[in-house]
Amino acid sequence: MIDDYYQDIDLYRYTEGEFSTPDDYSKIQTFKGLVQTPSSRNSFVNAKDTMNVDGILFCDISLNSIIQENDLIEYEGIKYIVSGKQSQPLGVSGIEPDEGQHCEFKLQFYNKNV
């Protein structure tokens, strides 16, 4: 199963500042997941189209209601911003995830400090 490869990932959410507190990302939780980046051997393709993204986040389906667009994740020292909810209606594999299976999110590189 894919969850055998899951590792710890930190999830950050953007908060607007007030007076002396600047706008910033703050860590809201750590969860288990996997980030798959494209390479010459894989290019996120299913029967419908090819995605132009820097990575795909795979995680438990329960996180679908927690992770939001524009949240930031840190995986193996690299920061990504979530650029969309579920990456494909049928997932990268072409099979719609059932309850208890994984969900997928599109990612883009994030180049600022957290």
C-alpha positions as CSV (number, residue, x, y, z in Angstrom):
1,M,0.0,0.0,0.0
2,I,1.1,3.6,-0.6
3,D,0.8,4.5,3.1
4,D,3.8,2.2,3.8
5,Y,5.9,4.9,2.3
6,Y,4.4,7.8,4.3
7,Q,6.7,10.1,6.2
8,D,6.1,13.0,8.6
9,I,5.1,16.3,6.9
10,D,4.6,19.6,8.6
11,L,1.5,21.6,7.6
12,Y,1.5,25.5,7.8
13,R,-1.4,27.9,7.4
14,Y,-1.1,31.6,6.5
15,T,-2.4,34.0,9.2
16,E,-2.9,37.7,8.7
17,G,-1.0,39.8,11.3
18,E,-2.4,42.3,13.7
19,F,-0.6,45.4,14.9
20,S,2.8,44.1,16.2
21,T,2.3,40.5,14.8
22,P,3.4,40.2,11.1
23,D,1.6,38.2,8.5
24,D,3.2,34.8,8.5
25,Y,2.7,31.0,8.1
26,S,2.2,29.2,11.4
27,K,2.5,25.4,11.9
28,I,-0.9,23.8,12.5
29,Q,0.0,20.1,12.6
30,T,2.2,17.3,11.5
31,F,0.7,14.4,9.5
32,K,1.9,11.3,7.5
33,G,2.0,11.6,3.8
34,L,4.2,11.3,0.7
35,V,5.3,13.8,-1.9
36,Q,6.0,12.5,-5.4
37,T,7.9,14.8,-7.7
38,P,7.9,14.4,-11.5
39,S,11.0,13.0,-13.1
40,S,11.9,11.7,-16.6
41,R,10.4,8.4,-15.5
42,N,7.0,9.7,-14.3
43,S,4.8,12.5,-15.5
44,F,1.5,12.6,-13.6
45,V,-0.7,11.3,-16.4
46,N,-4.1,9.6,-16.2
47,A,-6.5,9.0,-19.0
48,K,-7.6,12.6,-19.1
49,D,-4.6,15.0,-19.0
50,T,-1.1,15.7,-17.8
51,M,-0.6,18.0,-14.8
52,N,2.0,20.7,-14.8
53,V,3.0,20.7,-11.1
54,D,6.1,20.5,-9.0
55,G,4.8,17.6,-6.9
56,I,1.8,15.6,-5.8
57,L,0.9,15.1,-2.1
58,F,-0.6,11.8,-1.2
59,C,-2.1,11.5,2.3
60,D,-5.0,9.9,4.2
61,I,-8.4,10.8,2.9
62,S,-9.3,12.2,6.4
63,L,-7.0,15.1,5.7
64,N,-9.1,16.2,2.7
65,S,-11.2,18.4,5.0
66,I,-8.1,19.9,6.8
67,I,-5.7,20.8,4.0
68,Q,-6.7,23.9,2.2
69,E,-5.5,25.6,-1.0
70,N,-2.6,27.9,-0.3
71,D,-1.5,26.0,2.8
72,L,2.2,25.3,2.9
73,I,3.8,21.9,3.6
74,E,7.5,21.0,4.4
75,Y,8.7,17.6,3.2
76,E,12.3,16.6,3.5
77,G,13.4,20.2,3.9
78,I,11.6,21.4,0.8
79,K,8.6,23.7,1.0
80,Y,5.6,23.4,-1.3
81,I,2.4,25.4,-1.4
82,V,-0.9,23.5,-2.0
83,S,-2.1,24.8,-5.4
84,G,-5.4,23.0,-5.5
85,K,-7.7,20.6,-3.7
86,Q,-7.9,17.0,-5.1
87,S,-5.6,16.9,-8.1
88,Q,-7.9,15.0,-10.3
89,P,-11.5,13.9,-9.9
90,L,-10.4,10.3,-10.3
91,G,-6.9,10.7,-8.9
92,V,-3.6,10.2,-10.6
93,S,-4.3,6.5,-10.8
94,G,-7.6,7.0,-12.5
95,I,-9.5,5.4,-9.7
96,E,-11.7,7.5,-7.4
97,P,-10.4,7.1,-3.8
98,D,-12.9,5.4,-1.4
99,E,-13.2,6.2,2.3
100,G,-10.0,5.1,4.1
101,Q,-7.9,5.5,0.9
102,H,-5.5,8.3,0.0
103,C,-6.3,11.7,-1.4
104,E,-4.0,13.8,-3.7
105,F,-3.2,17.5,-3.8
106,K,-1.2,19.5,-6.5
107,L,1.9,21.2,-5.2
108,Q,4.1,24.1,-6.3
109,F,7.5,25.0,-4.9
110,Y,7.6,27.8,-2.3
111,N,10.8,29.9,-2.2
112,K,10.3,32.2,0.9
113,N,11.4,31.5,4.4
114,V,8.9,30.0,7.0
